[in-house]
């Protein structure tokens, strides 16, 4: 059975984004997108508000800021995927993460709400993506001055979440509780 969203080929995204796409195993991204809800909840859901404010270095983001950033990227990449899937002719703007995190106010927000926000965004995106025909997922458009296919953006969402989950484990010392 062919996956809903075929894996993108390297010519469907800029080489920089291979670091995200290569983190996504297999050829069916939809179950992975859903599993990441539990992954992030497992990593951060047991933390206190004080623990979620932890930064592993003075110039590093707090855990809450990392989660807020993941939410921002979820919105931006999904919006890009939506626009390109609908044949938006305009080039989409770039996204500079540092100003978004600085203006996000994530440290003042409850941790539980940041995790709930991710789950709601992700579930809504999965509903939008899971029935997308392969020919639509292959459509291409411009964002940040670069060409992307819709499916590359969807795989980038999963890879981006994996990259930050790995950082939460290696840099912040979080772990997923044993089942």
C-alpha positions as CSV (number, residue, x, y, z in Angstrom):
1,X,0.0,0.0,0.0
2,X,1.4,3.4,-1.0
3,X,1.7,5.9,1.9
4,X,-0.6,8.8,2.0
5,X,2.2,11.3,1.8
6,X,5.1,9.9,-0.3
7,X,8.6,10.6,1.0
8,X,10.1,13.7,-0.7
9,X,13.0,13.4,-3.1
10,X,16.1,15.5,-2.4
11,X,15.2,17.9,-5.3
12,X,12.0,18.9,-3.5
13,X,13.7,20.9,-0.8
14,X,16.9,22.8,-0.1
15,X,19.9,20.7,1.1
16,X,19.7,22.4,4.6
17,X,16.4,20.7,5.3
18,X,17.8,17.2,4.8
19,X,18.8,17.3,8.4
20,X,15.1,17.2,9.3
21,X,13.7,15.0,6.6
22,X,16.5,12.4,7.2
23,X,15.3,12.0,10.8
24,X,12.0,10.7,9.7
25,X,12.0,6.9,9.3
26,X,10.1,5.0,6.7
27,X,7.7,6.2,4.1
28,X,4.5,6.9,6.1
29,X,4.7,10.2,8.0
30,X,1.2,10.4,9.3
31,X,1.6,7.9,12.2
32,X,4.9,9.5,13.1
33,X,3.3,12.9,13.3
34,X,0.7,11.5,15.7
35,X,3.2,9.6,17.8
36,X,5.2,12.8,18.3
37,X,2.4,14.2,20.4
38,X,3.1,11.5,23.0
39,X,6.8,11.9,22.6
40,X,6.8,15.6,23.5
41,X,4.3,15.0,26.4
42,X,6.4,12.2,27.6
43,X,9.5,14.4,27.6
44,X,8.1,17.5,29.2
45,X,4.7,16.7,30.6
46,X,5.9,15.8,34.1
47,X,8.0,18.9,34.6
48,X,7.1,21.7,37.0
49,X,6.9,25.2,35.8
50,X,10.3,25.9,37.4
51,X,11.9,22.9,35.7
52,X,10.3,24.0,32.3
53,X,12.1,27.4,32.7
54,X,15.5,25.5,32.6
55,X,18.2,26.6,30.2
56,X,21.3,24.5,29.7
57,X,23.3,27.6,28.9
58,X,22.8,31.3,29.5
59,X,22.1,32.0,25.8
60,X,20.0,28.8,25.3
61,X,16.3,28.7,25.1
62,X,14.3,27.5,28.0
63,X,12.4,24.2,27.7
64,X,9.2,26.3,27.4
65,X,10.8,28.4,24.6
66,X,11.8,25.2,22.8
67,X,8.2,24.0,22.9
68,X,6.9,27.4,21.8
69,X,9.3,27.3,18.9
70,X,8.1,23.9,17.9
71,X,4.5,25.3,17.9
72,X,5.6,28.3,15.8
73,X,7.3,26.0,13.3
74,X,4.2,23.8,13.2
75,X,2.1,26.8,12.2
76,X,4.6,28.2,9.7
77,X,5.4,25.0,7.9
78,X,1.8,23.8,7.8
79,X,0.7,27.2,6.5
80,X,3.4,26.9,3.7
81,X,2.1,23.4,2.9
82,X,-1.5,24.7,2.8
83,X,-0.6,27.6,0.5
84,X,1.5,25.5,-1.9
85,X,-1.2,22.8,-2.0
86,X,-3.7,25.4,-3.0
87,X,-1.5,26.7,-5.8
88,X,-0.7,30.0,-4.1
89,X,1.3,31.9,-6.8
90,X,3.0,34.3,-4.4
91,X,6.3,33.5,-2.8
92,X,5.9,33.0,1.0
93,X,8.0,35.0,3.5
94,X,10.9,33.7,5.4
95,X,10.7,32.8,9.1
96,X,13.4,33.9,11.5
97,X,13.2,31.8,14.6
98,X,15.0,34.0,17.1
99,X,12.7,37.0,16.9
100,X,9.7,34.7,17.0
101,X,10.9,33.1,20.2
102,X,11.9,36.4,21.7
103,X,8.4,37.8,21.1
104,X,6.5,34.6,21.9
105,X,6.3,35.1,25.7
106,X,6.6,31.4,26.1
107,X,8.2,31.5,29.6
108,X,5.1,33.3,31.0
109,X,2.7,30.6,29.6
110,X,1.7,27.4,31.5
111,X,3.7,24.4,30.3
112,X,0.5,22.3,30.0
113,X,-0.9,24.9,27.5
114,X,2.2,24.8,25.3
115,X,1.8,21.0,25.2
116,X,-1.9,21.2,24.5
117,X,-1.3,23.7,21.8
118,X,1.1,21.4,20.1
119,X,-1.3,18.5,20.3
120,X,-4.2,20.6,18.8
121,X,-2.1,22.0,16.0
122,X,-0.6,18.7,15.2
123,X,-4.0,16.9,15.2
124,X,-5.5,19.6,13.0
125,X,-2.6,19.3,10.6
126,X,-2.8,15.6,10.4
127,X,-6.5,15.9,9.5
128,X,-5.6,18.3,6.7
129,X,-2.7,16.1,5.4
130,X,-3.9,12.5,5.7
131,X,-6.2,12.5,2.7
132,X,-4.0,14.6,0.5
133,X,-3.6,13.0,-2.9
134,X,0.0,12.3,-4.0
135,X,-0.2,14.7,-6.9
136,X,-1.1,17.6,-4.5
137,X,1.6,16.6,-2.0
138,X,4.1,16.9,-4.9
139,X,3.1,20.5,-5.7
140,X,5.9,23.0,-5.4
141,X,6.1,26.6,-4.3
142,X,8.5,29.2,-2.9
143,X,9.1,30.0,0.7
144,X,12.1,31.9,2.1
145,X,13.3,32.2,-1.4
146,X,13.6,28.4,-1.8
147,X,11.5,25.8,-3.6
148,X,9.7,23.2,-1.5
149,X,7.1,20.5,-2.2
150,X,4.1,20.2,0.0
151,X,5.3,16.8,1.2
152,X,8.8,18.0,2.0
153,X,7.2,20.5,4.4
154,X,5.2,17.8,6.0
155,X,8.2,15.6,6.5
156,X,10.1,18.6,7.8
157,X,7.5,19.1,10.5
158,X,8.2,15.6,11.8
159,X,11.9,15.9,11.4
160,X,11.9,19.3,13.2
161,X,10.0,17.9,16.1
162,X,12.5,14.9,16.3
163,X,15.4,17.3,16.3
164,X,14.1,19.3,19.2
165,X,13.0,16.1,21.1
166,X,16.6,14.9,20.7
167,X,17.9,18.2,22.0
168,X,15.5,18.1,25.0
169,X,17.1,14.7,25.8
170,X,20.7,15.5,25.2
171,X,21.0,19.2,26.1
172,X,18.3,19.4,28.7
173,X,18.5,16.0,30.3
174,X,14.9,15.0,29.8
175,X,13.8,11.4,29.2
176,X,10.6,9.6,28.2
177,X,9.3,7.6,31.2
178,X,9.4,3.8,30.7
179,X,6.1,2.3,29.7
